[in-house]
Amino acid sequence: MPDRDNDAEIQLTPEEVLTEVERKMGRAMEALDRELASLRTGRATPSLIENVSVDYYGTPTPLKQIASISAPDARAIMVQPWDKQALRDIERGLMKSEMGFNPSNDGNMITVPIPPLNQERRQELVRLLKRKIEEGKVSVRNVRRDGLESLRKLERDKAISQDQNRRSQDQLQKTTDSFIKNIDQVSTAKEAEILQV
């Protein structure tokens, strides 16, 4: 019998389920924003390369953890490694990235020229954008699915009524629709940014 009391303490209310769902969807949105910041537009920004994976002493490491990154102008990014031994590894990591960079190494720092985008490259980036957007939507939908399952379990366990479950599911769908709409707006803006000549 005491186990049942413990279960009751652990069980969430529908409001807590919805709050948790919103928090997780917010985290999925933040992750998508970080991904999209690394998508190249016509301008050089440090965020384009800060998460490029570099094989640093056998460990895949984000570039921002082993070097300082700056964009002195709109056409180049400068990478100053804190460990000079990592220059070659950083250069290799930049060349392997999906972004199509051609870095040059002067022995102290790496310069990553950002050439103007041609139409073909812009279309490639739009395809990559659409893939990342779809992954973001899938993350949000997965959170919705988990929330839905939690609400159904509450109803099965007689913790909430069928009406409460239905109202909570409606709220869950509204939250999901709001996040999906937000993702679509971000996608439209980013696509316009990429295609802008």
Order of alpha helices (4+ residues) and beta strands (2+ residues): alpha-alpha-beta-beta-beta-beta-alpha-beta-beta-alpha-alpha
